[in-house]
Amino acid sequence: MARYKSPTGSPIIGAAEVIRVTAIILGITDEGEPVYSGESEVEWDTQAPIEDDGKIIFVDAEGVEWTFDELVKDDGR
């Protein structure tokens, strides 16, 4: 395992992912809009990385997204 940084030197802090969430509702308006309770249930088994052309998207400390082939191995210097 190694640490990586972006080409701009910002540390990579995570991978961009999608996950299904069920937003709990109190009811539905006559126009068909949900009335949210403010709570959600996360379905962790659906967690999956976001990819761009088959490459996982990583996120740096500045919130910028990069693919692995764009990253620089952090040798600690």
Rosetta constraint file for C-alpha pairs under 8 A:
AtomPair CA 2 CA 73 HARMONIC 7.14 0.50
AtomPair CA 2 CA 74 HARMONIC 7.46 0.50
AtomPair CA 3 CA 12 HARMONIC 7.61 0.50
AtomPair CA 3 CA 73 HARMONIC 6.22 0.50
AtomPair CA 3 CA 74 HARMONIC 5.41 0.50
AtomPair CA 3 CA 75 HARMONIC 7.81 0.50
AtomPair CA 4 CA 11 HARMONIC 6.40 0.50
AtomPair CA 4 CA 12 HARMONIC 5.78 0.50
AtomPair CA 4 CA 71 HARMONIC 6.26 0.50
AtomPair CA 4 CA 72 HARMONIC 5.55 0.50
AtomPair CA 4 CA 73 HARMONIC 4.47 0.50
AtomPair CA 4 CA 74 HARMONIC 4.81 0.50
AtomPair CA 5 CA 9 HARMONIC 5.53 0.50
AtomPair CA 5 CA 10 HARMONIC 5.39 0.50
AtomPair CA 5 CA 11 HARMONIC 4.23 0.50
AtomPair CA 5 CA 12 HARMONIC 5.02 0.50
AtomPair CA 5 CA 60 HARMONIC 7.17 0.50
AtomPair CA 5 CA 71 HARMONIC 5.84 0.50
AtomPair CA 5 CA 72 HARMONIC 5.29 0.50
AtomPair CA 5 CA 73 HARMONIC 6.35 0.50
AtomPair CA 5 CA 74 HARMONIC 5.96 0.50
AtomPair CA 6 CA 10 HARMONIC 5.26 0.50
AtomPair CA 6 CA 11 HARMONIC 6.28 0.50
AtomPair CA 6 CA 12 HARMONIC 6.50 0.50
AtomPair CA 6 CA 60 HARMONIC 6.52 0.50
AtomPair CA 6 CA 66 HARMONIC 7.23 0.50
AtomPair CA 6 CA 70 HARMONIC 7.13 0.50
AtomPair CA 6 CA 71 HARMONIC 5.02 0.50
AtomPair CA 6 CA 72 HARMONIC 5.96 0.50
AtomPair CA 7 CA 70 HARMONIC 6.84 0.50
AtomPair CA 7 CA 71 HARMONIC 6.08 0.50
AtomPair CA 7 CA 72 HARMONIC 6.15 0.50
AtomPair CA 10 CA 60 HARMONIC 5.84 0.50
AtomPair CA 10 CA 61 HARMONIC 5.90 0.50
AtomPair CA 10 CA 62 HARMONIC 6.92 0.50
AtomPair CA 11 CA 60 HARMONIC 5.43 0.50
AtomPair CA 11 CA 61 HARMONIC 5.72 0.50
AtomPair CA 12 CA 58 HARMONIC 6.80 0.50
AtomPair CA 12 CA 59 HARMONIC 5.72 0.50
AtomPair CA 12 CA 60 HARMONIC 4.09 0.50
AtomPair CA 12 CA 61 HARMONIC 6.18 0.50
AtomPair CA 13 CA 58 HARMONIC 7.78 0.50
AtomPair CA 13 CA 59 HARMONIC 6.04 0.50
AtomPair CA 13 CA 60 HARMONIC 5.37 0.50
AtomPair CA 13 CA 61 HARMONIC 5.87 0.50
AtomPair CA 14 CA 58 HARMONIC 5.80 0.50
AtomPair CA 14 CA 59 HARMONIC 5.29 0.50
AtomPair CA 14 CA 60 HARMONIC 7.00 0.50
AtomPair CA 15 CA 49 HARMONIC 6.73 0.50
AtomPair CA 15 CA 50 HARMONIC 7.85 0.50
AtomPair CA 15 CA 56 HARMONIC 7.36 0.50
AtomPair CA 15 CA 57 HARMONIC 5.89 0.50
AtomPair CA 15 CA 58 HARMONIC 4.23 0.50
AtomPair CA 15 CA 59 HARMONIC 5.66 0.50
AtomPair CA 16 CA 49 HARMONIC 5.93 0.50
AtomPair CA 16 CA 50 HARMONIC 5.58 0.50
AtomPair CA 16 CA 56 HARMONIC 7.79 0.50
AtomPair CA 16 CA 57 HARMONIC 5.59 0.50
AtomPair CA 16 CA 58 HARMONIC 5.78 0.50
AtomPair CA 16 CA 59 HARMONIC 6.37 0.50
AtomPair CA 16 CA 65 HARMONIC 7.92 0.50
AtomPair CA 17 CA 47 HARMONIC 6.70 0.50
AtomPair CA 17 CA 48 HARMONIC 5.46 0.50
AtomPair CA 17 CA 49 HARMONIC 4.17 0.50
AtomPair CA 17 CA 50 HARMONIC 4.98 0.50
AtomPair CA 18 CA 46 HARMONIC 7.88 0.50
AtomPair CA 18 CA 47 HARMONIC 5.80 0.50
AtomPair CA 18 CA 48 HARMONIC 5.58 0.50
AtomPair CA 18 CA 49 HARMONIC 6.34 0.50
AtomPair CA 18 CA 50 HARMONIC 6.46 0.50
AtomPair CA 19 CA 42 HARMONIC 7.46 0.50
AtomPair CA 19 CA 43 HARMONIC 6.88 0.50
AtomPair CA 19 CA 44 HARMONIC 6.80 0.50
AtomPair CA 19 CA 46 HARMONIC 5.43 0.50
AtomPair CA 19 CA 47 HARMONIC 4.48 0.50
AtomPair CA 19 CA 48 HARMONIC 6.60 0.50
AtomPair CA 20 CA 42 HARMONIC 6.41 0.50
AtomPair CA 20 CA 43 HARMONIC 5.57 0.50
AtomPair CA 20 CA 44 HARMONIC 7.54 0.50
AtomPair CA 20 CA 46 HARMONIC 5.98 0.50
AtomPair CA 20 CA 47 HARMONIC 7.23 0.50
AtomPair CA 21 CA 40 HARMONIC 6.36 0.50
AtomPair CA 21 CA 41 HARMONIC 5.61 0.50
AtomPair CA 21 CA 42 HARMONIC 4.55 0.50
AtomPair CA 21 CA 43 HARMONIC 5.83 0.50
AtomPair CA 22 CA 40 HARMONIC 5.48 0.50
AtomPair CA 22 CA 41 HARMONIC 5.12 0.50
AtomPair CA 22 CA 42 HARMONIC 6.50 0.50
AtomPair CA 22 CA 43 HARMONIC 7.65 0.50
AtomPair CA 23 CA 36 HARMONIC 6.90 0.50
AtomPair CA 23 CA 37 HARMONIC 7.85 0.50
AtomPair CA 23 CA 38 HARMONIC 7.57 0.50
AtomPair CA 23 CA 39 HARMONIC 6.21 0.50
AtomPair CA 23 CA 40 HARMONIC 4.30 0.50
AtomPair CA 23 CA 41 HARMONIC 6.48 0.50
AtomPair CA 24 CA 36 HARMONIC 6.04 0.50
AtomPair CA 24 CA 37 HARMONIC 5.75 0.50
AtomPair CA 24 CA 38 HARMONIC 7.05 0.50
AtomPair CA 24 CA 39 HARMONIC 5.59 0.50
AtomPair CA 24 CA 40 HARMONIC 5.41 0.50
AtomPair CA 24 CA 41 HARMONIC 7.33 0.50
AtomPair CA 25 CA 34 HARMONIC 6.22 0.50
AtomPair CA 25 CA 35 HARMONIC 5.38 0.50
AtomPair CA 25 CA 36 HARMONIC 4.20 0.50
AtomPair CA 25 CA 37 HARMONIC 5.07 0.50
AtomPair CA 25 CA 38 HARMONIC 7.86 0.50
AtomPair CA 26 CA 34 HARMONIC 7.67 0.50
AtomPair CA 26 CA 35 HARMONIC 5.53 0.50
AtomPair CA 26 CA 36 HARMONIC 5.86 0.50
AtomPair CA 26 CA 37 HARMONIC 5.59 0.50
AtomPair CA 27 CA 34 HARMONIC 6.11 0.50
AtomPair CA 27 CA 35 HARMONIC 5.38 0.50
AtomPair CA 27 CA 36 HARMONIC 7.59 0.50
AtomPair CA 28 CA 32 HARMONIC 5.82 0.50
AtomPair CA 28 CA 33 HARMONIC 5.49 0.50
AtomPair CA 28 CA 34 HARMONIC 4.48 0.50
AtomPair CA 28 CA 35 HARMONIC 5.65 0.50
AtomPair CA 29 CA 33 HARMONIC 5.22 0.50
AtomPair CA 29 CA 34 HARMONIC 6.36 0.50
AtomPair CA 29 CA 35 HARMONIC 6.96 0.50
AtomPair CA 43 CA 47 HARMONIC 7.65 0.50
AtomPair CA 49 CA 56 HARMONIC 6.25 0.50
AtomPair CA 49 CA 57 HARMONIC 7.28 0.50
AtomPair CA 50 CA 56 HARMONIC 5.90 0.50
AtomPair CA 50 CA 57 HARMONIC 5.86 0.50
AtomPair CA 51 CA 55 HARMONIC 4.96 0.50
AtomPair CA 51 CA 56 HARMONIC 4.37 0.50
AtomPair CA 51 CA 57 HARMONIC 5.54 0.50
AtomPair CA 52 CA 56 HARMONIC 6.51 0.50
AtomPair CA 52 CA 57 HARMONIC 6.73 0.50
AtomPair CA 52 CA 67 HARMONIC 7.68 0.50
AtomPair CA 55 CA 67 HARMONIC 6.03 0.50
AtomPair CA 55 CA 68 HARMONIC 7.06 0.50
AtomPair CA 56 CA 67 HARMONIC 5.95 0.50
AtomPair CA 56 CA 68 HARMONIC 6.88 0.50
AtomPair CA 57 CA 65 HARMONIC 6.16 0.50
AtomPair CA 57 CA 66 HARMONIC 5.56 0.50
AtomPair CA 57 CA 67 HARMONIC 4.93 0.50
AtomPair CA 57 CA 68 HARMONIC 7.26 0.50
AtomPair CA 58 CA 65 HARMONIC 5.53 0.50
AtomPair CA 58 CA 66 HARMONIC 5.16 0.50
AtomPair CA 58 CA 67 HARMONIC 5.93 0.50
AtomPair CA 58 CA 68 HARMONIC 7.06 0.50
AtomPair CA 59 CA 63 HARMONIC 5.73 0.50
AtomPair CA 59 CA 64 HARMONIC 5.57 0.50
AtomPair CA 59 CA 65 HARMONIC 4.55 0.50
AtomPair CA 59 CA 66 HARMONIC 6.28 0.50
AtomPair CA 60 CA 64 HARMONIC 5.49 0.50
AtomPair CA 60 CA 65 HARMONIC 6.54 0.50
AtomPair CA 60 CA 66 HARMONIC 7.77 0.50
AtomPair CA 66 CA 70 HARMONIC 6.22 0.50
AtomPair CA 66 CA 71 HARMONIC 7.04 0.50
AtomPair CA 67 CA 71 HARMONIC 6.92 0.50
